[in-house]
Amino acid sequence: MPSRPLGGRFWLLWSSTAMTNVADGISLTAFPLLAEAMTDDARGIALVSVGRFLPFVLVGLPLGVVVDRLDRRTVVFASQALRGAATAALAVIVATDGASISLLVAVAFIIGLGEVLTDSAGPAMVRQVVEQHQLEDANARLAATQTVANYFVGPPLGAALFVAATWLPFAAVVAAFGLGMVLILVVPGNFRPERPESTERFRTEVAVGLRYVWGHPLLRPLALTVAAFAFLDAAGMAVFVVLTTDRLGLGELGFGALVSIDAAASTVMSLFVVGLIARWGHANCMRFAVVSFGVSAVVLGLTQNVAIAALAVLLAGAGNPAWNVVSTTLRQRLVPDEVFGRMMTAYLFIAWGVTPLGAILGGVVAEGLGVEWVFLLQGPAMVALYVGARSLFDRVDEATADDG
């Protein structure tokens, strides 16, 4: 059956998401570059990553209740406004030479707070602007846009602006968030949750999503597997700037370019992932992702050759949409709208809750043993993850058996 066009509502939502991801992509280089300019301690640089992921642990579950009580469009708008205001304040302080590591951590925390809201409300909006059978296509397009904006457009732009003036990338982030806010407001439709008026106390509702995920035969192992991924990825990403600038001998622009190579591979893979899911199946795409991440990490730890490192980054980039499109679509299909926001924040709480610990460990290992060991140790960890996820892959096969 030929696929119907995704429609104007989806493309307006896509446009807003694209601008938000450009802002995130600029931040991806601007924050670690500013941190590295202020300290040569890998642990201090890693703390900035810790700040960005702490909201998933500290306030994620209560925010899920907010997502299930309010119009999801309003939630996304508010999250963009919050992040834009915090980044605007940071830009002013950086321009007056008043920035510090503690300030960066604080602003990163606020940005993470907004990401919790957007990452929970956004997928719920996608379900309301496309048909069920279009979810893989919609998620693949969003994944391609996210990787292009987060890693291909944003990082080199952020690095170039940082070289021109340290405050400029943060001003650009504010502008991108502003455009995203305008675009999300013009998406037509009602995005209030499909649920009866709640009579439960707020505190009682907080635990609903956690119980839902933990009691679900597929969502629980999926969240735990992503938690392992997130822990390992945070350890690497927290010190990737150190690997790039010190071990590989690249400068700020080289760091942005290498991050962008990841996006190029992810973008290309996103163009083919729907067809690969149809041919390989959902679970096999996830298996491919685990293998690609593990091989890439080991190669990055072993080599000091820039070309080989770039190939390793390409491999990891190809694995991103193979996992993310499947994972996102499964959650959108399996979970009813009335609990979707609380499910998402609970899922993110489990999946991303260990990320600050991973970032801290990455800084400690890099400082104590050398940055290459952060990546070398991911090899055996990924083998263990692949073995441990066998039951998850089997359950994904069962859940998607009718899709073929």
Buried (B, 14 or more C-beta within 10 A) or exposed (E): EEEEEBBEBBBBBBBBBBBBBBBBBBBBBBBBBBBBEBEEBBBBBBBBBBBBBBBBBBBBBBBBBBBBBBBBBBBBBBBBBBBBBBBBBBBEBBBEEEBEBEBBBBBBBBBBBBBBBBBBBBBBBBBBBBEEEBBBBBBBBBBBBBBBBBBBBBBBBBBBBBBEEBBBBBBBBBBBBBBBBEBBEEBEEEBBBEBEEBEEEEEEBBEBBBEBBEEBEBBBBBBBBBBBBBBBBBBBBBBBBBBBBBBBEBEBBBBBBBBBBBBBBBBBBBEBBBEBBEEBBBBBBBBBBBBBBBBBBBBBBBBEEBEEBBBBBBBBBBBBBBBBBBBBBBBBBEBEBBBBBBBBBBBBBBBBBBBBBBBBBBBBBBBEEBBBBBBBBBBEBBEEBBEEBEEBBEBBEEBBEEEE
